[in-house]
Structures are given as C-alpha cells and as structure tokens.
Amino acid sequence: MSRFNMVVVTTGAVLVLSGLWIANTTLRDVGWLPEVGPSTVALTALIGPIIYYADRLSESGTSTTSNDDRAEIDPEDLKARTERWSEEAMINPAFPSGHGPEEASGDGNLAAGNESNEAAGDSDDTSRTSKDDTEVEDSEFEFNWLNETGVNFADIGGMEGQKQELLRDVITPLSNREKANALGVTAPNIVFHGPPGTGKTYLAKALATELDLPVALLSGADIQSKWINESASTVRALFAEAQEVASSEGGAVVFIDEVDSVLKQRTGGGNTHEEDTKVVNEFLGGLEETGEHNIVFIGATNRLNALDDAGMRSGRIDKKVHIGKPDTAAREAILRAQLDERRHDISDAEIKELAARTDEAVAADLKAIIDKAAKKTLVRGGTVVRSRDLR
C-alpha cells in the first residue's frame, strides 16, 4: 500500500470514529449513556492500532514494489522461469479446448477460436482420417468417404455378365474421361436389384475399388430421420459433399443400400407423406447433377417396383442391373473365391459337388458355409480347412 493509500485509510478511520464519538456524546447528553462509559474508551483506543497497521501495510507494499528489489532479479532466471511456465501451460492449459474465455465471450472472438481449432485439427483430429489412408482426409466431411473397400472384381465369384456390363458402361467412361467427354458420354447412375443376399452390396464395393474413387457406403436408415426436414437436408448434404470430394479426387461413388426406403414411390394421393416427397425431390435434383461432376450413384434394393417412377427415368437412374440367384457355375465360382482367401485342401471335385448340392443358395449362404468350415478348423486347432470341415 502506498503512502497516499495509507493516508486515505487513516483519514477514513478517523472520520468514522469521530462520527461514532459524536453519536456517543449525543446519547450521553440525553441520558441514554452514562457520563463515562466503556464505549467512549473503546472508540478512543481504536484509533491507535488502525493508524499503526495502516502504516505497516504502507511500508510493506512499498518495499515489495521498490525499484531496488526489481533490480535484484536475475534476467537469465526470469527467462528460465518464463520458458518453464510456457511449457507447463501447453501441457496443462488453464481451460480445456473450446472452453476458454475467448470462446465464451461471444461472436466477436469466434474467428480466433476457429483458427486455434483448425490448427489443432491438423495434428490431432482422427474422426475422419484413418492412419492407413483408407479414408478421405478432411475432418469437415459429414460422411465417411473410403479410398479402399478391400474388395475388387477378382474377389467376386460368378456375376461375369454383370462385371463385363459394368466394365463397359461405367469403368470405361471414367477411365477415359477426355475421350468420353468429347463424345458426350458420362458414367451412369445404377440400381442393383434382386433377392436378398445375392451380393449387391459386395458388387458395389468392388466397383468402387475398380473405379479407384472414394466411396460413401450408406443405407436408407442412415438418411431417414423422425425430425421434420432433416432427411431431406441429409440428402442435400450428401450430394453437395459428393461434389466436393469429386472435385478434389477426380470423382466419387455414392452407394445407398435399401434405397427404396428413401427414393420411394409417390402415389400423388393423400397417402404420400409430405416428408417423403421432400426427400424424393432432393434425390431427383442430386441425381440430375451427378454426370457433370463425375459422381456415380449406386442404389441397391430388393423391391425395384417400390422406387419412384421419376427417379427411374434416364438422366437420373440410367442403368438397372439384376443380381439374381447364382446358377451352379456361379455357385462354384463363389465357393472358390471364398476358399482362396483361406488355406485349404478342398479338391476341385469336392467344390463342384458342393456347388451342385447347394441349389437355390445365394452368395451370402455360400459365404456362410465357408465361414462355418473355417470356425470348425479353428475349434479343432487346425490351420487348414479340410473336407470334413465342410460337413
């Protein structure tokens, strides 16, 4: 405390005590207090200690801020302390990220907060970026864009006709873009349709790999929402994000399983829910713009007739590929593809015999048979799938 502050404190104390003394005298004159009472003595005695301690505080405050003391601080020691405090602040910040006073002070400081968050995201954010580079590196994307699905055409047994069709109509235009653009040829949007378990999703993943383009793998449930306008907003955001990815990666693939749940038939009557109509309209708008942005849309459905008629016309969904139950030759190819991924001693004759007795089985059924055999191998402690494991 400075000398000036000490004088102010002392003067204030004297004024307060003077007021109390006047009040005491007045009360004594009217007979409410005795001639000489303990209150008079106490009021008088209080002034001395207040003045004494105020003076000591003044001396203490002056000494702690004196120029002589500041001159005694070693500059090197001060530098070392500052560096240590800075390191400790980085390790244990006073406020968690996003909760500092600058973030809570209002919109005026949002720019600074965003810059610090972006800098942190460059080094720490892993919500959208995989360490093995299987995901498109952009922490701002709402959807999960994969660069690698782990499946290609060689992994698919059978479906030779479908694979050749996709090679001709989808892969070739996107692999020869300059020639395709000169001829006005764009890759079509596709719907894979057929019974459950026939490999529609598997084929879509393989096609994305063959195109060497990022893919977003979704289902109808990922888009549907119970909140008003949210489903339509999700569709709009999906196609907008696909355009952004395609702009930086040279193209993109959007796959939606059970697409009939979101691109559903509109009857035009009162039974059509208003929210369903909004979603379909957003889809139709997004599908019309895919060609100019090198986006390939793939839908999969078990109910082709449930899809909206306007969505099925050329310029929106250009290609419909039926994925039916495999015949005997296709089942044999599927079994071989599944066994090639594992060590086995199953002969060609045994594979043919198994394919012949699995009539009506779809790709999912055949995969389950090989998976079950592999589990039996593991339980018995083996490392090679043998004939007995298939029984």
Secondary structure as UniProt FT lines:
FT   HELIX           3..29
FT   TURN            30..31
FT   HELIX           38..64
FT   HELIX           67..71
FT   HELIX           75..91
FT   TURN            97..98
FT   HELIX           101..104
FT   HELIX           107..109
FT   HELIX           110..124
FT   TURN            131..132
FT   TURN            139..140
FT   STRAND          145..146
FT   HELIX           153..155
FT   HELIX           160..166
FT   HELIX           167..171
FT   HELIX           172..175
FT   HELIX           177..182
FT   TURN            183..184
FT   STRAND          190..193
FT   TURN            196..197
FT   HELIX           200..211
FT   STRAND          215..219
FT   HELIX           220..223
FT   TURN            228..229
FT   HELIX           230..249
FT   STRAND          252..257
FT   HELIX           259..261
FT   TURN            270..271
FT   HELIX           274..288
FT   TURN            289..290
FT   HELIX           291..293
FT   STRAND          295..301
FT   HELIX           304..306
FT   HELIX           310..312
FT   TURN            314..316
FT   STRAND          319..322
FT   HELIX           328..339
FT   TURN            340..341
FT   HELIX           348..356
FT   TURN            359..360
FT   HELIX           363..379
FT   TURN            380..381
FT   HELIX           387..390
//
